[in-house]
């Protein structure tokens, strides 16, 4: 059986469907803090910060693989740092302890937020010193360290990706610094205008969700002996500024974007402009399928 924590979030919503298609609905258990509406499949309410409850769910259902997506995102994490640490670190520790006890395989994602302002902004490499200034980034660095510890000392097969900003038409996210890219599409189609919370020249690494889901499953399917890294693979697809995205959207719909940076601009300023993911490409043959043009066509068509 496969368990997906944080299954109702931006990534989980689509990953669960992909896993159901690959393994069958009866093999996938989705979990989150709240019951979903009209969910098609097995679902269990779960708080990963409650060790006893989480362990009971795993034991009763014979869970062998966990995709651990339950997390507090960057913008929310800066507003509520204690909750961010509780979920992103303590919750992960619970997941790792249970994995050790029941010999599970894990997918535990990281983020480009692990990079601090002192790293090279362009083509940030796999192995740079991680000095993030955000609470969220710090919890993700700690998460990578914990995953490496359990891999090296307890032989737990744990893998992860440093996700860039993810864009999807199926779920409007909340709480992330790169959410402006998704919101821009939604509001462009619905209202023809959008107030962007970062400046027009803010450039960040982004990825269409279809590529992110494919990369996640591809990494988990890769032979362990082919991997030189485990919980911290750089992953890249495209980088563009907020203005470039607005211009691309404007080629499809009548759209006006207004730029009013807020506190999330300070977070974005600490992150890289582009990512070097040569190790993912060589170790497990990663290659994105979507660029900004193809992604925008998919987003606009489906949102309409």
C-alpha positions, 0 to 999 in steps of 0.5 A: 500500500502507498500513503500520500500525506498532504494529499489535498495540497497543490502537488498531492491533488495531482500526484494521487491521481497519477499514482492511482492510474499507475498502481490502482485506486485500491493501492493508494491511501490519501491523507490530510487534516480535513475530509475532502469533498467528492473524493474518489478513492481511499482517504484517512484523516491524518496529522503527521505531527501526532506520532501515535496516530500516524504510526497506527495508520501505517501499521493497520494499512500495511504501508510500504511506500510514503509520499510525504507532502504534508508541509507548511509553505514558504509565505505561511511559514514566515507568518507562523514560524513555530507551526512551520517548524512543527510540521516541516521538521517534527512531522518529518521526523515522525514519518522517518521514525515510522519508515525505519520501524516498518522498513518503508520507502519514502519520497520527502520533497525539498525546495529551492528555498534551501538556497540562501542569498549568498549562492550563485543566482544563475545555474545554482549547482547541486552542491553549494552551501545552504544558508537560507534566511527564511524559516521555511528554507531552514526547515527544508535544509533540516529535512534534507539533513534528516533524510540523509541521516536515515538513509546513511545510518538506518538504510531507509530508501528516502528520495526527494526533489528540490521543487521549483515554483509549481504551476497547475490549473487544477488547484489554486495554491495558497501560502507559497511565494511562487503562487503569483505565477498560478494566480496570474493565470487564474485571474487573467482568465476570470477577470482579465487583471491581476495584482502581482505581489512581486515586482515585474523583474522578479525571475524565479525557477518554475515548472508545470505540474505535469512535469513535476509529477512525472519527475517525482514518479520517475525518481521513485522508479529509478534504481537505487544504485543509479542515484548519487543523491537522495533527498535533495536533487536539483530539478529545473524546467524554466525560469522567467520574470513576472513580466515575461509571464504576464506578456505570454498570457497577454498573447492569449487573453486581454490581460493587465497585470499590476505590480505591488510587491509585498513581504513575499518579495523579500523571500523571492529575492533570496532565491536563485534565478535558475537551477543546474539539474545536470545530476538529475538528468544524468542519474535518472534521465530527467528532462522537462517537456514544458516551456513557458509557451507550451505551459501557457497554452495548457493553462489558458485552454483548461482554465477557460 
